[in-house]
Amino acid sequence: MFVTRAVLTLHDSLFFATREMGTLYETERFIHNYALSYALFNDRILRVPYFCSSYRPTYASDLEKLNALGIYVTPARPLQWSYLLLTWKMGQVTYHRKAERFGGHGNFPENYGRAKELAPESVFEFFVVSRERVVLPRWIRLGKWSSKAFVQTMQVEEVQAQSGDFVASCVLNPLDVKGKLVVYDLIAMPPVSLIQNARVQGAYYALDKERISIPAHMKYTFPAMEHTAARKTKRKRM
C-alpha cells in the first residue's frame, strides 16, 4: 500500500454550512473526506455532471468507484486557520414575489444573514491511502463557492501494516474504520460526524519512523444504505 501525505492551502475563503444558528451559517474547521474525494478525483474517476437534476446525494454509488480502485481519502485537519465573518443581504423583488419581512421558522429577517467562513491561507493536512501510487492535482475547488485551494504532496511512502493499539494521527470518518474505536473526540458535522484523537485497536500503517499512524483497510462505507437494501431484498423473498 502507498500512503500520500498532503497539505492543502486555501487561496479563497471556504464556506459550507456545518451549522445554521438563526441568521448565522458556520463553517467547521475540518474538511470532510467526501468533499475532498470529489474535489481530488471528480475530473478523472467520479465524473459528476455539472448539472444535477436532484438534490439527493449519490455518495454510495460515486465513492464506490474509489473503493474499486483501492483509493481512500481521509478528512483534513487544520494545521493553522482563521475565520472571516461576512454579512449578506438580498433585496426583495416585489414584482417577482410577495415581499416578506420575517422567515417562516423564526423571528429573523428572511433576506439577511451572516456567514462564518474559513479565511485564505488556512492550512490543512490529509492522507490518501491507495494500492497504487496516485498523482494528486495541484489545484482543486471546494465548498459552496468553489473556492480555490493548493494541494502540495509532502510525502509518498510504501508501508507495511502493523497491528496493535495506536492513536490515529489524522481525523477519521468512523463509518470507514475497520479497527475497534476505544475512545475519541466527536466532531459533529454533516453528512457523517467525524472523530479525532481516536485510540484504535487493530491494523494500522506507520510512517515517519512510526510518528504517524493511520488505520489500515479503510474504505468508504454506508451501512444505513446497505441495511435498507437488505430489508428490500428480504421483503421480495417473502
N, C-alpha and C positions, 0 to 999 in steps of 0.2 A: 504494500500500500504506500501511497505518497501523501504527504501532508504539506499543504502550502499555507504559509503564514502570510497574511496580507494586512496592510494598513490602508484605511480609507480616509481621505481628507475632503471635507466639504468645501466647494468653491461657491456655493449659493446657500441661502438659508433653506433648511429642510423642514417640511411640515407634513404631519399626518396626525389625524385626530385620535390620540390614545384615550383621552378623557374629555368629556363635554360637561362643563360645570356652569350652567346658566349661559352667559354670553362668552365664557372663556373656553377656548379649544386648546388643549395642552398636548404637546408632543413629548413622548417619553424619550429619555436619553439613550435608550438601547434601540438597535435596529433589528427587526425580526428577520429570521432566516428565510421566510417565504419571500419577503420583499427583496432581499439580497439575491436569492436564487433567480427570480425573474429578471432582475437588473443585470446579472452577470451572464445569463445564458439565453435571454429572450431571442436574440437575433440568430443564434446558432442551433439551439436544441428545442426550446419550448415553443417559439414562434407563435406567440399570442397575437391575434389580429389587432390592428389599430382601432377598429370599431367593434364594440361588443354590444350585442342586442339584448343582453340580460345583465342584471345586477348580481346574479348568483355566481359566486366564485367557483372555479373549477380546479382547486388546489390538487385534489387527488389525481385526476387524470393528467394534469400538466406535470406535476413533480414526479409522477411515476416514471416519466421519461428519464429523469436524472437517476432514479433508482436502478433502472435497467442498464445504465452506463456505469454504475458504481461510483456516482458523484454525490457528495453531500456537503452542504454549506452550513456552517454554524451561525448562530446570531452574532451580531457585532456588539462589543462592549466599548464604552467610551474611554479613551486614554486622556483626552483633555476636551472640554466642551464649555460652551456658554450659550445663553439664550437671548433671543430678541422678543420683545413684546410689542406686537403690532395691532393697531386698531383699524377696523374697516367699517364702512357704512355704505349701503346701497340706496340709491334714490328710488322712491316709489313712482312707478309709471302708472299714472291714474287711467290713461286711456287703454292700457293693456290689461289691468286687473283692478279690483277694488282696493282702495287704499286701506291699509291695516296698521294700527299703531302698536298693538301688542300681539305676541305669539300665542298659539293655542295651548301650549303646555307650560306656561309660566308667565309671571308678570314682568316681562322684559321686552324691549323693542325687537321686532322680528327682523328688521333690516340693519341691525347693529351688532358688532361682536369684536372679540379680541382673540388673536392667535399667538400662542407661545411657541416659537419656532427655534430649532437649533441653529446657531449662528455659523456663518462661514468660518473656516479654519478650525472647526471642531474635528477631532481625530478619533478614529475607531479602529479596533482590531478584530479580525475574524479569521477563521481557518476553513480550508477546503480539503476534504479527505476524498481520495479517488484511487481507483485501481490503476489508472494510467496517469502519466504526468499531464496536467492541464495548463493551458495558457489563458490567463485571465485578461480581459480587456483593461486598458489603461484608464479609460473614461467610461462612466456609467451615469445613469439618471435615476433618481429616487424620489419618492413622495408624491404628494398631490400636485406639486408644481413642476414635476420632472426636474428636480434640482440636480445640478452638475456636481459630480464627485470624482476625485482622482484616486485610482487604485494602484498601490505600489506593492509588488511582491517582495517580501523581505527574506523568505527562507523557503526552500523546497528540499525535502528530505525523503528518502525511502526508510521506513521504520519497521520495526518488528513489534508485534503486540506482546504486552506483558499482562500479568494478572495480579489482582490483589486489591487492597484498599488504597484509594487515592483521592485527592481533591482536584476537581476539574479546573483547568486554567482558563476556561472560556465559559461564556454564557451558553446555556443549553435549552433546547426545546424538550421538555420532559417526555413528550409522546414518542420521541425518536431514540431515547436512550435504552439500550438493552440490559445494562447492568442494574443492580439494586441501588436505588436512591436512599441513602441513610438520613441525611439532613441537608437542608438547602434554604436559601432565601428566595422568596417568591417575588417575581416582577409581574404585576397584573397589567396585561395589555392584550388587545385582540389581535388576531383571531384565536390564538392559543397563548396563555400566560407562560412566561419564560422563568428560568431559575438561574441563580448564580451562587458562587461559593459552595457548590454541591460536593458533598462527600459521597463517593460511589464505591460499590463493591463489584468487581468484575474485570473484564479485559479492557486494556487501555493502551494508547500509544504514548511513548515517552520521547520527547525532543529536547534539544539543547541541554544535553547531559542530565536528562531527567528533571530539569527545572520546569518543563511544560508537560502537562498530562492531559490527554484528550480521550474520552471514551471511544472504544472500538466498536465496530459493527453498527454505527448509527445509520439510519435511513429514514426517509420521510414516511410517517405512519399516520393513518387516520382511522383509529379504532371505532369511532362512532359510526362512520360510514360503512365500515366492514360489518358492524353489528346489525345495521339496518339492512344490508344486502343479505345477511344470513337469515334474518327474520322473513324477508320476502321469499327466499328460496324454500324455507320451511313451510310457509303458507301454501306455495304452489304444490309441494309434495302431498300436503294434507288434502 
